[in-house]
């Protein structure tokens, strides 16, 4: 009986040691993944939006390492998608399969929102990349609504909706136009940060549409008297 108890205690000790080792290994892997994640983030921040292919490749290598260590971390998946889009924007190679990259980014973002549904920036990024493929589709509208549901006051969500609307202006359904006007009103409340809307409009070659949208209505009076409006619209 004593031998049985002794053996049982030894088994308990071995199991406890194995569990401890597993926890330590998992924690170490998580620390390594987190370090590579911040390496990627700092590489992008250091570029100050003037990204070189070398910096973008360094950021991609770092975030790929993070994701290989923790493949189900939603932050890492979202940043992997973001880096892919930055690389595509900086790419001058006419042979690049743009659609394949969009589809890859979409899958990364879908994995991210499946793991964490509460981050509005991921939902709006998903809406944007799907809009590049489908235009202002019903699926894009559903992703937009999800972004608004979890981040109704997020400026980045408002800007994302404005961008989607401006990019697809010629084929924009009425409910999208109503959504555009509403988000424009909300975004205009953010003061000097609203200058990013002008940057977006310039990027998608729709600055005249944005300026015209702002010329009417009391909601945009403060914008109309601002330096940014005078710079871009007068």
mmCIF file of the C-alpha atoms, coordinates in Angstrom:
data_MODEL
# 
_entry.id   MODEL 
# 
loop_
_atom_site.group_PDB 
_atom_site.id 
_atom_site.type_symbol 
_atom_site.label_atom_id 
_atom_site.label_alt_id 
_atom_site.label_comp_id 
_atom_site.label_asym_id 
_atom_site.label_entity_id 
_atom_site.label_seq_id 
_atom_site.pdbx_PDB_ins_code 
_atom_site.Cartn_x 
_atom_site.Cartn_y 
_atom_site.Cartn_z 
_atom_site.occupancy 
_atom_site.B_iso_or_equiv 
_atom_site.pdbx_formal_charge 
_atom_site.auth_seq_id 
_atom_site.auth_comp_id 
_atom_site.auth_asym_id 
_atom_site.auth_atom_id 
_atom_site.pdbx_PDB_model_num 
ATOM 1   C CA . UNK A 1 1   ? 0.000   0.000  0.000   1.00 0.00 ? 1   UNK A CA 1 
ATOM 2   C CA . UNK A 1 2   ? 2.885   2.330  0.882   1.00 0.00 ? 2   UNK A CA 1 
ATOM 3   C CA . UNK A 1 3   ? 4.569   1.533  -2.415  1.00 0.00 ? 3   UNK A CA 1 
ATOM 4   C CA . UNK A 1 4   ? 1.355   2.404  -4.248  1.00 0.00 ? 4   UNK A CA 1 
ATOM 5   C CA . UNK A 1 5   ? 1.122   5.751  -2.481  1.00 0.00 ? 5   UNK A CA 1 
ATOM 6   C CA . UNK A 1 6   ? 4.773   6.447  -3.166  1.00 0.00 ? 6   UNK A CA 1 
ATOM 7   C CA . UNK A 1 7   ? 4.338   5.656  -6.869  1.00 0.00 ? 7   UNK A CA 1 
ATOM 8   C CA . UNK A 1 8   ? 1.207   7.826  -7.035  1.00 0.00 ? 8   UNK A CA 1 
ATOM 9   C CA . UNK A 1 9   ? 3.080   10.773 -5.498  1.00 0.00 ? 9   UNK A CA 1 
ATOM 10  C CA . UNK A 1 10  ? 5.955   10.309 -7.933  1.00 0.00 ? 10  UNK A CA 1 
ATOM 11  C CA . UNK A 1 11  ? 3.532   10.363 -10.850 1.00 0.00 ? 11  UNK A CA 1 
ATOM 12  C CA . UNK A 1 12  ? 1.945   13.544 -9.454  1.00 0.00 ? 12  UNK A CA 1 
ATOM 13  C CA . UNK A 1 13  ? 5.369   15.177 -9.209  1.00 0.00 ? 13  UNK A CA 1 
ATOM 14  C CA . UNK A 1 14  ? 6.280   14.185 -12.785 1.00 0.00 ? 14  UNK A CA 1 
ATOM 15  C CA . UNK A 1 15  ? 2.963   15.514 -14.105 1.00 0.00 ? 15  UNK A CA 1 
ATOM 16  C CA . UNK A 1 16  ? 3.442   18.759 -12.155 1.00 0.00 ? 16  UNK A CA 1 
ATOM 17  C CA . UNK A 1 17  ? 6.955   19.162 -13.556 1.00 0.00 ? 17  UNK A CA 1 
ATOM 18  C CA . UNK A 1 18  ? 5.715   18.538 -17.105 1.00 0.00 ? 18  UNK A CA 1 
ATOM 19  C CA . UNK A 1 19  ? 2.912   21.070 -16.698 1.00 0.00 ? 19  UNK A CA 1 
ATOM 20  C CA . UNK A 1 20  ? 5.373   23.620 -15.297 1.00 0.00 ? 20  UNK A CA 1 
ATOM 21  C CA . UNK A 1 21  ? 7.770   23.036 -18.199 1.00 0.00 ? 21  UNK A CA 1 
ATOM 22  C CA . UNK A 1 22  ? 4.931   23.399 -20.688 1.00 0.00 ? 22  UNK A CA 1 
ATOM 23  C CA . UNK A 1 23  ? 3.811   26.674 -19.106 1.00 0.00 ? 23  UNK A CA 1 
ATOM 24  C CA . UNK A 1 24  ? 7.388   27.993 -19.083 1.00 0.00 ? 24  UNK A CA 1 
ATOM 25  C CA . UNK A 1 25  ? 7.876   27.023 -22.727 1.00 0.00 ? 25  UNK A CA 1 
ATOM 26  C CA . UNK A 1 26  ? 4.575   28.618 -23.723 1.00 0.00 ? 26  UNK A CA 1 
ATOM 27  C CA . UNK A 1 27  ? 5.446   31.803 -21.842 1.00 0.00 ? 27  UNK A CA 1 
ATOM 28  C CA . UNK A 1 28  ? 8.865   31.920 -23.478 1.00 0.00 ? 28  UNK A CA 1 
ATOM 29  C CA . UNK A 1 29  ? 7.327   31.471 -26.925 1.00 0.00 ? 29  UNK A CA 1 
ATOM 30  C CA . UNK A 1 30  ? 4.807   34.199 -26.171 1.00 0.00 ? 30  UNK A CA 1 
ATOM 31  C CA . UNK A 1 31  ? 7.583   36.572 -25.058 1.00 0.00 ? 31  UNK A CA 1 
ATOM 32  C CA . UNK A 1 32  ? 9.561   35.890 -28.233 1.00 0.00 ? 32  UNK A CA 1 
ATOM 33  C CA . UNK A 1 33  ? 6.478   36.419 -30.389 1.00 0.00 ? 33  UNK A CA 1 
ATOM 34  C CA . UNK A 1 34  ? 5.674   39.677 -28.616 1.00 0.00 ? 34  UNK A CA 1 
ATOM 35  C CA . UNK A 1 35  ? 9.245   40.903 -29.088 1.00 0.00 ? 35  UNK A CA 1 
ATOM 36  C CA . UNK A 1 36  ? 9.118   40.244 -32.841 1.00 0.00 ? 36  UNK A CA 1 
ATOM 37  C CA . UNK A 1 37  ? 5.692   41.916 -33.012 1.00 0.00 ? 37  UNK A CA 1 
ATOM 38  C CA . UNK A 1 38  ? 7.032   45.128 -31.489 1.00 0.00 ? 38  UNK A CA 1 
ATOM 39  C CA . UNK A 1 39  ? 10.053  44.863 -33.748 1.00 0.00 ? 39  UNK A CA 1 
ATOM 40  C CA . UNK A 1 40  ? 7.662   45.012 -36.720 1.00 0.00 ? 40  UNK A CA 1 
ATOM 41  C CA . UNK A 1 41  ? 5.617   47.841 -35.180 1.00 0.00 ? 41  UNK A CA 1 
ATOM 42  C CA . UNK A 1 42  ? 8.717   49.933 -34.431 1.00 0.00 ? 42  UNK A CA 1 
ATOM 43  C CA . UNK A 1 43  ? 10.110  49.317 -37.912 1.00 0.00 ? 43  UNK A CA 1 
ATOM 44  C CA . UNK A 1 44  ? 6.913   50.739 -39.405 1.00 0.00 ? 44  UNK A CA 1 
ATOM 45  C CA . UNK A 1 45  ? 6.849   53.674 -36.974 1.00 0.00 ? 45  UNK A CA 1 
ATOM 46  C CA . UNK A 1 46  ? 10.468  54.461 -37.769 1.00 0.00 ? 46  UNK A CA 1 
ATOM 47  C CA . UNK A 1 47  ? 9.616   54.771 -41.444 1.00 0.00 ? 47  UNK A CA 1 
ATOM 48  C CA . UNK A 1 48  ? 7.255   57.690 -40.711 1.00 0.00 ? 48  UNK A CA 1 
ATOM 49  C CA . UNK A 1 49  ? 4.911   56.644 -43.550 1.00 0.00 ? 49  UNK A CA 1 
ATOM 50  C CA . UNK A 1 50  ? 7.803   56.893 -46.020 1.00 0.00 ? 50  UNK A CA 1 
ATOM 51  C CA . UNK A 1 51  ? 8.185   53.171 -46.413 1.00 0.00 ? 51  UNK A CA 1 
ATOM 52  C CA . UNK A 1 52  ? 11.027  51.570 -48.326 1.00 0.00 ? 52  UNK A CA 1 
ATOM 53  C CA . UNK A 1 53  ? 10.820  48.023 -49.635 1.00 0.00 ? 53  UNK A CA 1 
ATOM 54  C CA . UNK A 1 54  ? 13.663  47.116 -47.271 1.00 0.00 ? 54  UNK A CA 1 
ATOM 55  C CA . UNK A 1 55  ? 11.809  48.418 -44.203 1.00 0.00 ? 55  UNK A CA 1 
ATOM 56  C CA . UNK A 1 56  ? 8.577   46.755 -45.258 1.00 0.00 ? 56  UNK A CA 1 
ATOM 57  C CA . UNK A 1 57  ? 10.374  43.447 -45.824 1.00 0.00 ? 57  UNK A CA 1 
ATOM 58  C CA . UNK A 1 58  ? 11.988  43.720 -42.384 1.00 0.00 ? 58  UNK A CA 1 
ATOM 59  C CA . UNK A 1 59  ? 8.570   44.372 -40.831 1.00 0.00 ? 59  UNK A CA 1 
ATOM 60  C CA . UNK A 1 60  ? 7.071   41.443 -42.721 1.00 0.00 ? 60  UNK A CA 1 
ATOM 61  C CA . UNK A 1 61  ? 9.861   39.084 -41.628 1.00 0.00 ? 61  UNK A CA 1 
ATOM 62  C CA . UNK A 1 62  ? 9.396   40.146 -38.005 1.00 0.00 ? 62  UNK A CA 1 
ATOM 63  C CA . UNK A 1 63  ? 5.619   39.753 -37.946 1.00 0.00 ? 63  UNK A CA 1 
ATOM 64  C CA . UNK A 1 64  ? 5.857   36.435 -39.794 1.00 0.00 ? 64  UNK A CA 1 
ATOM 65  C CA . UNK A 1 65  ? 8.097   35.178 -36.989 1.00 0.00 ? 65  UNK A CA 1 
ATOM 66  C CA . UNK A 1 66  ? 5.594   36.392 -34.418 1.00 0.00 ? 66  UNK A CA 1 
ATOM 67  C CA . UNK A 1 67  ? 2.755   34.604 -36.124 1.00 0.00 ? 67  UNK A CA 1 
ATOM 68  C CA . UNK A 1 68  ? 4.764   31.391 -36.523 1.00 0.00 ? 68  UNK A CA 1 
ATOM 69  C CA . UNK A 1 69  ? 5.281   31.363 -32.748 1.00 0.00 ? 69  UNK A CA 1 
ATOM 70  C CA . UNK A 1 70  ? 1.655   32.280 -31.940 1.00 0.00 ? 70  UNK A CA 1 
ATOM 71  C CA . UNK A 1 71  ? -0.424  31.535 -35.055 1.00 0.00 ? 71  UNK A CA 1 
ATOM 72  C CA . UNK A 1 72  ? -3.765  32.304 -33.370 1.00 0.00 ? 72  UNK A CA 1 
ATOM 73  C CA . UNK A 1 73  ? -2.934  35.777 -32.063 1.00 0.00 ? 73  UNK A CA 1 
ATOM 74  C CA . UNK A 1 74  ? -5.393  38.252 -33.660 1.00 0.00 ? 74  UNK A CA 1 
ATOM 75  C CA . UNK A 1 75  ? -3.019  41.240 -33.348 1.00 0.00 ? 75  UNK A CA 1 
ATOM 76  C CA . UNK A 1 76  ? -0.326  39.444 -35.308 1.00 0.00 ? 76  UNK A CA 1 
ATOM 77  C CA . UNK A 1 77  ? -2.726  38.380 -38.044 1.00 0.00 ? 77  UNK A CA 1 
ATOM 78  C CA . UNK A 1 78  ? -4.043  41.936 -38.369 1.00 0.00 ? 78  UNK A CA 1 
ATOM 79  C CA . UNK A 1 79  ? -0.532  43.398 -38.615 1.00 0.00 ? 79  UNK A CA 1 
ATOM 80  C CA . UNK A 1 80  ? 0.469   40.765 -41.189 1.00 0.00 ? 80  UNK A CA 1 
ATOM 81  C CA . UNK A 1 81  ? -2.467  41.924 -43.330 1.00 0.00 ? 81  UNK A CA 1 
ATOM 82  C CA . UNK A 1 82  ? -1.539  45.587 -42.831 1.00 0.00 ? 82  UNK A CA 1 
ATOM 83  C CA . UNK A 1 83  ? 2.068   45.013 -43.912 1.00 0.00 ? 83  UNK A CA 1 
ATOM 84  C CA . UNK A 1 84  ? 0.889   43.164 -47.014 1.00 0.00 ? 84  UNK A CA 1 
ATOM 85  C CA . UNK A 1 85  ? -1.232  46.179 -48.005 1.00 0.00 ? 85  UNK A CA 1 
ATOM 86  C CA . UNK A 1 86  ? 1.654   48.578 -47.358 1.00 0.00 ? 86  UNK A CA 1 
ATOM 87  C CA . UNK A 1 87  ? 3.944   46.460 -49.527 1.00 0.00 ? 87  UNK A CA 1 
ATOM 88  C CA . UNK A 1 88  ? 1.361   46.424 -52.287 1.00 0.00 ? 88  UNK A CA 1 
ATOM 89  C CA . UNK A 1 89  ? 1.002   50.221 -52.138 1.00 0.00 ? 89  UNK A CA 1 
ATOM 90  C CA . UNK A 1 90  ? 4.783   50.639 -52.398 1.00 0.00 ? 90  UNK A CA 1 
ATOM 91  C CA . UNK A 1 91  ? 5.181   48.025 -55.146 1.00 0.00 ? 91  UNK A CA 1 
ATOM 92  C CA . UNK A 1 92  ? 6.012   49.296 -58.632 1.00 0.00 ? 92  UNK A CA 1 
ATOM 93  C CA . UNK A 1 93  ? 6.155   45.847 -60.203 1.00 0.00 ? 93  UNK A CA 1 
ATOM 94  C CA . UNK A 1 94  ? 3.411   45.696 -62.837 1.00 0.00 ? 94  UNK A CA 1 
ATOM 95  C CA . UNK A 1 95  ? 3.446   41.888 -62.765 1.00 0.00 ? 95  UNK A CA 1 
ATOM 96  C CA . UNK A 1 96  ? 2.277   41.679 -59.145 1.00 0.00 ? 96  UNK A CA 1 
ATOM 97  C CA . UNK A 1 97  ? -0.867  39.596 -58.727 1.00 0.00 ? 97  UNK A CA 1 
ATOM 98  C CA . UNK A 1 98  ? -2.896  42.238 -56.894 1.00 0.00 ? 98  UNK A CA 1 
ATOM 99  C CA . UNK A 1 99  ? -6.021  40.103 -56.594 1.00 0.00 ? 99  UNK A CA 1 
ATOM 100 C CA . UNK A 1 100 ? -4.069  37.280 -54.955 1.00 0.00 ? 100 UNK A CA 1 
ATOM 101 C CA . UNK A 1 101 ? -2.692  39.712 -52.370 1.00 0.00 ? 101 UNK A CA 1 
ATOM 102 C CA . UNK A 1 102 ? -6.166  41.095 -51.662 1.00 0.00 ? 102 UNK A CA 1 
ATOM 103 C CA . UNK A 1 103 ? -7.454  37.563 -51.139 1.00 0.00 ? 103 UNK A CA 1 
ATOM 104 C CA . UNK A 1 104 ? -4.547  36.712 -48.835 1.00 0.00 ? 104 UNK A CA 1 
ATOM 105 C CA . UNK A 1 105 ? -5.127  39.872 -46.787 1.00 0.00 ? 105 UNK A CA 1 
ATOM 106 C CA . UNK A 1 106 ? -8.843  39.109 -46.602 1.00 0.00 ? 106 UNK A CA 1 
ATOM 107 C CA . UNK A 1 107 ? -8.148  35.647 -45.210 1.00 0.00 ? 107 UNK A CA 1 
ATOM 108 C CA . UNK A 1 108 ? -5.750  37.026 -42.588 1.00 0.00 ? 108 UNK A CA 1 
ATOM 109 C CA . UNK A 1 109 ? -8.335  39.574 -41.456 1.00 0.00 ? 109 UNK A CA 1 
ATOM 110 C CA . UNK A 1 110 ? -11.106 36.975 -41.389 1.00 0.00 ? 110 UNK A CA 1 
ATOM 111 C CA . UNK A 1 111 ? -8.941  34.816 -39.125 1.00 0.00 ? 111 UNK A CA 1 
ATOM 112 C CA . UNK A 1 112 ? -8.281  37.824 -36.917 1.00 0.00 ? 112 UNK A CA 1 
ATOM 113 C CA . UNK A 1 113 ? -11.938 38.788 -36.463 1.00 0.00 ? 113 UNK A CA 1 
ATOM 114 C CA . UNK A 1 114 ? -12.844 35.150 -35.859 1.00 0.00 ? 114 UNK A CA 1 
ATOM 115 C CA . UNK A 1 115 ? -10.453 35.165 -32.912 1.00 0.00 ? 115 UNK A CA 1 
ATOM 116 C CA . UNK A 1 116 ? -11.417 38.621 -31.658 1.00 0.00 ? 116 UNK A CA 1 
ATOM 117 C CA . UNK A 1 117 ? -14.600 40.321 -32.818 1.00 0.00 ? 117 UNK A CA 1 
ATOM 118 C CA . UNK A 1 118 ? -14.299 43.456 -30.687 1.00 0.00 ? 118 UNK A CA 1 
ATOM 119 C CA . UNK A 1 119 ? -11.629 45.380 -32.627 1.00 0.00 ? 119 UNK A CA 1 
ATOM 120 C CA . UNK A 1 120 ? -13.320 47.850 -35.038 1.00 0.00 ? 120 UNK A CA 1 
ATOM 121 C CA . UNK A 1 121 ? -10.104 48.621 -36.944 1.00 0.00 ? 121 UNK A CA 1 
ATOM 122 C CA . UNK A 1 122 ? -9.929  45.015 -38.142 1.00 0.00 ? 122 UNK A CA 1 
ATOM 123 C CA . UNK A 1 123 ? -13.550 45.038 -39.316 1.00 0.00 ? 123 UNK A CA 1 
ATOM 124 C CA . UNK A 1 124 ? -13.096 48.254 -41.286 1.00 0.00 ? 124 UNK A CA 1 
ATOM 125 C CA . UNK A 1 125 ? -9.829  46.981 -42.792 1.00 0.00 ? 125 UNK A CA 1 
ATOM 126 C CA . UNK A 1 126 ? -11.745 43.884 -43.876 1.00 0.00 ? 126 UNK A CA 1 
ATOM 127 C CA . UNK A 1 127 ? -14.471 46.042 -45.416 1.00 0.00 ? 127 UNK A CA 1 
ATOM 128 C CA . UNK A 1 128 ? -11.849 48.033 -47.317 1.00 0.00 ? 128 UNK A CA 1 
ATOM 129 C CA . UNK A 1 129 ? -9.993  45.067 -48.787 1.00 0.00 ? 129 UNK A CA 1 
ATOM 130 C CA . UNK A 1 130 ? -13.231 43.359 -49.832 1.00 0.00 ? 130 UNK A CA 1 
ATOM 131 C CA . UNK A 1 131 ? -14.412 46.621 -51.433 1.00 0.00 ? 131 UNK A CA 1 
ATOM 132 C CA . UNK A 1 132 ? -11.253 46.601 -53.565 1.00 0.00 ? 132 UNK A CA 1 
ATOM 133 C CA . UNK A 1 133 ? -12.427 43.265 -54.934 1.00 0.00 ? 133 UNK A CA 1 
ATOM 134 C CA . UNK A 1 134 ? -16.218 43.659 -55.042 1.00 0.00 ? 134 UNK A CA 1 
ATOM 135 C CA . UNK A 1 135 ? -16.978 47.383 -54.906 1.00 0.00 ? 135 UNK A CA 1 
ATOM 136 C CA . UNK A 1 136 ? -19.755 48.571 -52.552 1.00 0.00 ? 136 UNK A CA 1 
ATOM 137 C CA . UNK A 1 137 ? -21.234 45.108 -52.095 1.00 0.00 ? 137 UNK A CA 1 
ATOM 138 C CA . UNK A 1 138 ? -23.625 43.859 -49.442 1.00 0.00 ? 138 UNK A CA 1 
ATOM 139 C CA . UNK A 1 139 ? -20.794 41.951 -47.782 1.00 0.00 ? 139 UNK A CA 1 
ATOM 140 C CA . UNK A 1 140 ? -18.763 45.161 -47.485 1.00 0.00 ? 140 UNK A CA 1 
ATOM 141 C CA . UNK A 1 141 ? -21.790 46.900 -45.980 1.00 0.00 ? 141 UNK A CA 1 
ATOM 142 C CA . UNK A 1 142 ? -22.151 44.135 -43.378 1.00 0.00 ? 142 UNK A CA 1 
ATOM 143 C CA . UNK A 1 143 ? -18.491 44.469 -42.366 1.00 0.00 ? 143 UNK A CA 1 
ATOM 144 C CA . UNK A 1 144 ? -18.946 48.242 -42.088 1.00 0.00 ? 144 UNK A CA 1 
ATOM 145 C CA . UNK A 1 145 ? -21.948 47.739 -39.827 1.00 0.00 ? 145 UNK A CA 1 
ATOM 146 C CA . UNK A 1 146 ? -19.940 45.373 -37.658 1.00 0.00 ? 146 UNK A CA 1 
ATOM 147 C CA . UNK A 1 147 ? -17.148 47.965 -37.378 1.00 0.00 ? 147 UNK A CA 1 
ATOM 148 C CA . UNK A 1 148 ? -19.697 50.621 -36.376 1.00 0.00 ? 148 UNK A CA 1 
ATOM 149 C CA . UNK A 1 149 ? -21.279 48.273 -33.855 1.00 0.00 ? 149 UNK A CA 1 
ATOM 150 C CA . UNK A 1 150 ? -18.044 47.668 -31.926 1.00 0.00 ? 150 UNK A CA 1 
ATOM 151 C CA . UNK A 1 151 ? -16.490 51.105 -32.558 1.00 0.00 ? 151 UNK A CA 1 
ATOM 152 C CA . UNK A 1 152 ? -19.259 53.669 -33.191 1.00 0.00 ? 152 UNK A CA 1 
ATOM 153 C CA . UNK A 1 153 ? -17.078 56.663 -32.281 1.00 0.00 ? 153 UNK A CA 1 
ATOM 154 C CA . UNK A 1 154 ? -13.787 55.482 -33.765 1.00 0.00 ? 154 UNK A CA 1 
ATOM 155 C CA . UNK A 1 155 ? -12.295 58.073 -36.113 1.00 0.00 ? 155 UNK A CA 1 
ATOM 156 C CA . UNK A 1 156 ? -10.455 55.392 -38.124 1.00 0.00 ? 156 UNK A CA 1 
ATOM 157 C CA . UNK A 1 157 ? -13.754 53.627 -38.761 1.00 0.00 ? 157 UNK A CA 1 
ATOM 158 C CA . UNK A 1 158 ? -15.318 56.867 -39.976 1.00 0.00 ? 158 UNK A CA 1 
ATOM 159 C CA . UNK A 1 159 ? -12.367 57.518 -42.278 1.00 0.00 ? 159 UNK A CA 1 
ATOM 160 C CA . UNK A 1 160 ? -12.504 53.958 -43.598 1.00 0.00 ? 160 UNK A CA 1 
ATOM 161 C CA . UNK A 1 161 ? -16.176 54.344 -44.525 1.00 0.00 ? 161 UNK A CA 1 
ATOM 162 C CA . UNK A 1 162 ? -15.467 57.688 -46.203 1.00 0.00 ? 162 UNK A CA 1 
ATOM 163 C CA . UNK A 1 163 ? -12.657 56.101 -48.215 1.00 0.00 ? 163 UNK A CA 1 
ATOM 164 C CA . UNK A 1 164 ? -14.821 53.186 -49.361 1.00 0.00 ? 164 UNK A CA 1 
ATOM 165 C CA . UNK A 1 165 ? -17.563 55.605 -50.442 1.00 0.00 ? 165 UNK A CA 1 
ATOM 166 C CA . UNK A 1 166 ? -15.207 57.927 -52.324 1.00 0.00 ? 166 UNK A CA 1 
ATOM 167 C CA . UNK A 1 167 ? -13.443 55.059 -54.091 1.00 0.00 ? 167 UNK A CA 1 
ATOM 168 C CA . UNK A 1 168 ? -16.742 53.697 -55.356 1.00 0.00 ? 168 UNK A CA 1 
ATOM 169 C CA . UNK A 1 169 ? -18.576 56.988 -55.856 1.00 0.00 ? 169 UNK A CA 1 
ATOM 170 C CA . UNK A 1 170 ? -19.741 56.337 -59.420 1.00 0.00 ? 170 UNK A CA 1 
ATOM 171 C CA . UNK A 1 171 ? -21.492 53.106 -58.408 1.00 0.00 ? 171 UNK A CA 1 
ATOM 172 C CA . UNK A 1 172 ? -22.497 54.011 -54.875 1.00 0.00 ? 172 UNK A CA 1 
ATOM 173 C CA . UNK A 1 173 ? -25.985 52.767 -53.824 1.00 0.00 ? 173 UNK A CA 1 
ATOM 174 C CA . UNK A 1 174 ? -28.266 55.206 -51.941 1.00 0.00 ? 174 UNK A CA 1 
ATOM 175 C CA . UNK A 1 175 ? -27.740 53.561 -48.555 1.00 0.00 ? 175 UNK A CA 1 
ATOM 176 C CA . UNK A 1 176 ? -23.993 53.961 -48.973 1.00 0.00 ? 176 UNK A CA 1 
ATOM 177 C CA . UNK A 1 177 ? -24.388 57.653 -49.828 1.00 0.00 ? 177 UNK A CA 1 
ATOM 178 C CA . UNK A 1 178 ? -26.491 58.163 -46.711 1.00 0.00 ? 178 UNK A CA 1 
ATOM 179 C CA . UNK A 1 179 ? -23.830 56.346 -44.699 1.00 0.00 ? 179 UNK A CA 1 
ATOM 180 C CA . UNK A 1 180 ? -21.113 58.510 -46.269 1.00 0.00 ? 180 UNK A CA 1 
ATOM 181 C CA . UNK A 1 181 ? -22.859 61.757 -45.311 1.00 0.00 ? 181 UNK A CA 1 
ATOM 182 C CA . UNK A 1 182 ? -23.440 60.534 -41.751 1.00 0.00 ? 182 UNK A CA 1 
ATOM 183 C CA . UNK A 1 183 ? -19.814 59.457 -41.253 1.00 0.00 ? 183 UNK A CA 1 
ATOM 184 C CA . UNK A 1 184 ? -18.601 62.716 -42.792 1.00 0.00 ? 184 UNK A CA 1 
ATOM 185 C CA . UNK A 1 185 ? -20.602 64.641 -40.170 1.00 0.00 ? 185 UNK A CA 1 
ATOM 186 C CA . UNK A 1 186 ? -19.122 62.535 -37.376 1.00 0.00 ? 186 UNK A CA 1 
ATOM 187 C CA . UNK A 1 187 ? -15.568 62.788 -38.712 1.00 0.00 ? 187 UNK A CA 1 
ATOM 188 C CA . UNK A 1 188 ? -15.841 66.582 -39.067 1.00 0.00 ? 188 UNK A CA 1 
ATOM 189 C CA . UNK A 1 189 ? -16.206 66.824 -35.274 1.00 0.00 ? 189 UNK A CA 1 
ATOM 190 C CA . UNK A 1 190 ? -12.613 65.660 -34.785 1.00 0.00 ? 190 UNK A CA 1 
ATOM 191 C CA . UNK A 1 191 ? -11.070 69.047 -35.533 1.00 0.00 ? 191 UNK A CA 1 
ATOM 192 C CA . UNK A 1 192 ? -7.616  69.095 -37.114 1.00 0.00 ? 192 UNK A CA 1 
ATOM 193 C CA . UNK A 1 193 ? -7.607  65.299 -37.399 1.00 0.00 ? 193 UNK A CA 1 
ATOM 194 C CA . UNK A 1 194 ? -10.165 65.692 -40.186 1.00 0.00 ? 194 UNK A CA 1 
ATOM 195 C CA . UNK A 1 195 ? -7.274  66.710 -42.447 1.00 0.00 ? 195 UNK A CA 1 
ATOM 196 C CA . UNK A 1 196 ? -6.715  62.985 -42.965 1.00 0.00 ? 196 UNK A CA 1 
ATOM 197 C CA . UNK A 1 197 ? -9.984  62.882 -44.918 1.00 0.00 ? 197 UNK A CA 1 
ATOM 198 C CA . UNK A 1 198 ? -8.472  65.275 -47.453 1.00 0.00 ? 198 UNK A CA 1 
ATOM 199 C CA . UNK A 1 199 ? -5.368  63.081 -47.690 1.00 0.00 ? 199 UNK A CA 1 
ATOM 200 C CA . UNK A 1 200 ? -7.541  60.050 -48.370 1.00 0.00 ? 200 UNK A CA 1 
ATOM 201 C CA . UNK A 1 201 ? -9.558  61.896 -51.019 1.00 0.00 ? 201 UNK A CA 1 
ATOM 202 C CA . UNK A 1 202 ? -6.329  62.930 -52.756 1.00 0.00 ? 202 UNK A CA 1 
ATOM 203 C CA . UNK A 1 203 ? -5.031  59.349 -52.689 1.00 0.00 ? 203 UNK A CA 1 
ATOM 204 C CA . UNK A 1 204 ? -8.144  58.020 -54.443 1.00 0.00 ? 204 UNK A CA 1 
ATOM 205 C CA . UNK A 1 205 ? -8.397  61.056 -56.758 1.00 0.00 ? 205 UNK A CA 1 
ATOM 206 C CA . UNK A 1 206 ? -11.774 62.246 -55.438 1.00 0.00 ? 206 UNK A CA 1 
ATOM 207 C CA . UNK A 1 207 ? -10.848 65.512 -53.754 1.00 0.00 ? 207 UNK A CA 1 
ATOM 208 C CA . UNK A 1 208 ? -13.447 67.534 -55.749 1.00 0.00 ? 208 UNK A CA 1 
ATOM 209 C CA . UNK A 1 209 ? -16.205 65.201 -54.489 1.00 0.00 ? 209 UNK A CA 1 
ATOM 210 C CA . UNK A 1 210 ? -15.149 65.642 -50.876 1.00 0.00 ? 210 UNK A CA 1 
ATOM 211 C CA . UNK A 1 211 ? -14.880 69.425 -51.248 1.00 0.00 ? 211 UNK A CA 1 
ATOM 212 C CA . UNK A 1 212 ? -18.345 69.602 -52.809 1.00 0.00 ? 212 UNK A CA 1 
ATOM 213 C CA . UNK A 1 213 ? -19.757 67.467 -49.989 1.00 0.00 ? 213 UNK A CA 1 
ATOM 214 C CA . UNK A 1 214 ? -18.417 69.930 -47.431 1.00 0.00 ? 214 UNK A CA 1 
ATOM 215 C CA . UNK A 1 215 ? -19.716 73.107 -49.083 1.00 0.00 ? 215 UNK A CA 1 
ATOM 216 C CA . UNK A 1 216 ? -23.260 72.675 -47.814 1.00 0.00 ? 216 UNK A CA 1 
ATOM 217 C CA . UNK A 1 217 ? -24.777 72.165 -44.370 1.00 0.00 ? 217 UNK A CA 1 
ATOM 218 C CA . UNK A 1 218 ? -24.227 73.630 -40.934 1.00 0.00 ? 218 UNK A CA 1 
ATOM 219 C CA . UNK A 1 219 ? -22.422 70.448 -39.844 1.00 0.00 ? 219 UNK A CA 1 
ATOM 220 C CA . UNK A 1 220 ? -19.417 71.417 -41.956 1.00 0.00 ? 220 UNK A CA 1 
ATOM 221 C CA . UNK A 1 221 ? -19.287 75.135 -41.216 1.00 0.00 ? 221 UNK A CA 1 
ATOM 222 C CA . UNK A 1 222 ? -16.266 74.779 -38.948 1.00 0.00 ? 222 UNK A CA 1 
ATOM 223 C CA . UNK A 1 223 ? -14.467 72.737 -41.599 1.00 0.00 ? 223 UNK A CA 1 
ATOM 224 C CA . UNK A 1 224 ? -15.259 75.316 -44.300 1.00 0.00 ? 224 UNK A CA 1 
ATOM 225 C CA . UNK A 1 225 ? -13.552 78.056 -42.274 1.00 0.00 ? 225 UNK A CA 1 
ATOM 226 C CA . UNK A 1 226 ? -10.516 75.925 -41.473 1.00 0.00 ? 226 UNK A CA 1 
ATOM 227 C CA . UNK A 1 227 ? -7.038  76.039 -42.967 1.00 0.00 ? 227 UNK A CA 1 
ATOM 228 C CA . UNK A 1 228 ? -7.441  72.529 -44.385 1.00 0.00 ? 228 UNK A CA 1 
ATOM 229 C CA . UNK A 1 229 ? -10.494 73.433 -46.431 1.00 0.00 ? 229 UNK A CA 1 
ATOM 230 C CA . UNK A 1 230 ? -8.843  76.588 -47.737 1.00 0.00 ? 230 UNK A CA 1 
ATOM 231 C CA . UNK A 1 231 ? -5.753  74.589 -48.648 1.00 0.00 ? 231 UNK A CA 1 
ATOM 232 C CA . UNK A 1 232 ? -7.502  71.778 -50.491 1.00 0.00 ? 232 UNK A CA 1 
ATOM 233 C CA . UNK A 1 233 ? -10.786 73.225 -51.736 1.00 0.00 ? 233 UNK A CA 1 
ATOM 234 C CA . UNK A 1 234 ? -10.244 76.884 -52.618 1.00 0.00 ? 234 UNK A CA 1 
# 
